[in-house]
Amino acid sequence: MILYIAEKPSLGRAIADVLPKPHKKGEGYITAANGDTVSWCIGHLLEQAEPDSYDPAFKSWSFDHLPIVPQQWKMTPKSKTRGQLSVLRKLVKQASQLVNAGDPDREGQLLVDEVIAYLGVKGDKLEQTQRLLVSDLNPQAVKRALGQLRSNREFIPLSTSALARSRADWLYGMNMTRAYTLQGRKVGYQGVLSVGRVQTPLLGLVVRRDEAIENFVSKPFYEVQANLYTQEQAHFKAKWQPSEACQPYMDEEGRVLSRRLAENVVGRITEQPAKVTDLQAKDKQQGQPLPYNLSSLQIDAAKRFGMSAKTVLDTCQSLYEKHKLITYPRSDSRYLPKEQLALAPRVIDAVLKGAGELTAQCTAPDPKIVSKAWNDVKVDAHHAIVPTEKVANLSALSQAEKQIYLQVARQYLAQFYPVYRYHETQVEVEIAGGHFHTKAKQEIAPGWKQLFPKRSDDKADGEGDEALALLPPLHKGQELHSGQGELIEKQTQPPKAFTDASLLSAMTGISRYVSNPEIRKILKETDGLGTEATRAGIIELLFKRGFLARQGKSIVSTPVGRGLINSLPESATTPDMTALWESHLDAISRKEAKYLSFMAPLVESLNGLIMQAGAQLPKALQGVEAPKRSFKKRGYGNRRGGATATKGKASGSKRD
């Protein structure tokens, strides 16, 4: 008997649907006509054991116990799902062949692997376990996946990476939470100070942004524009480019702070001869935007519809599991395997039948066009989020489901339109020894951009379109006349408060916030705070714990959040450490690093952090009241982020 172990019941039912009928349904499993059986987990059935399971003394919080580092790690069944674990125990014993059907990501791999290990599977049965990767719950897609089973052993590095992450989060979150909560009590703070390797640096980003806004002092700066005329009196404008001699009068961002300097330039260029010193005119093109991964979809949906990251994730899960209209949503990839090109005509047809409004004002998509999204090298366990072959009934979807489906479908259709083509002209002009620059862009062919209606607050391609503009016919060496110069006074603006979109963008591009240049260089390609599947949950967690609050669309820190960040060592509040963690975990999953090479330095650094915590009091929390809420207990190192506590008992949180 083959036993398929799915991550959740919805996937289990989708697998069973394509197995021989009739089916026999049992409590927690489905048996096919040929005797093969499908069962499932319900998320994680196991969790990291509590500290007191290693030593009863750890039930009470004491600084003398820290850091707590298990020598032999223990997993315990989650109380709410013990029954399903018992079902799997019986079925695993009966099975001659096991198939891991966890979700196609790091955590999905571990979630089933840890159950197989906990149930004591060994020898040939373990060696022969296979891996089923399902990213589309429609029957035809599940059938294809069943025809492409792989050895589960291929995914040991992925599982090891997830295990390392789980244990590291437990170690860091539990020890740091206990240390700072105990220290907080000494200054009168009566709440739990939850510290996590992802949630705390994320909170640190918001706190530092809020403080920068509060401490910001606006300053005036100046720009100069030249009004230029050809002999035929055709008019255009060009902007002054300050020379190196102006550096003493400029800020670090290259803005001129001296009004007198700017006024001097205006006087020098007014009613003066000018000359085109350089002209570059080229036909250019812009490729199709890549299909979505979860973060890019969350960012776009936050900008366009004001959706929170969690709302987008929940909506995607509904479209995937309930409606079967999109592929697996917790994906970090924006690329597609070339073998799926064969499915493109059917997927395009389904989208046009269900959501024809997307192409109402456009030419028809061409399935023969192959964009850069089709790249096997950049696809591993999962691929970009795309529509399935199922025709959507938009009237049966909620408003959010319809909006997200149309976003995903439009981004997919864009792959089958030509590139956007335009003509760009860059002009350099010299006036009285000063250098001026202007650039213009003229559309040649809209290509894929015809799918994206122009909006004042919307950048369809995510790369910041310039307004299309025209210049009069010009050539290098052409004589011009500079009329009245214009002095433009502007004010420096404070940084903008974080929103759902910008905070998610910060998490996915964390190298921008890393101070160490060497680390920043390492993280250019592998950066990311949290994972695709956890980012929404981590943001929500900080709201639930009273560390963040909303002010309209803005996300701001609370007094408790600020007090915590200003009490912790800088290394715990900046992204450097956790971003390096993700880089190392990614290397483990690619067989480029070992488990021990990650864990050993972590334990060593944890000793130093605990000593540092005990050496100073968190004075920033004096007089700060704890949020009036109770922390829901969670198991360490499962699927979200950080560490929590209930009634003085520390408990890790999920995933990051």
Summary of the structure (lengths in Angstrom):
residues: 656
radius of gyration: 29.0
end to end distance: 36.6
largest distance: 92.9
contacts: 2193
relative contact order: 0.15
helix: 43%
strand: 19%
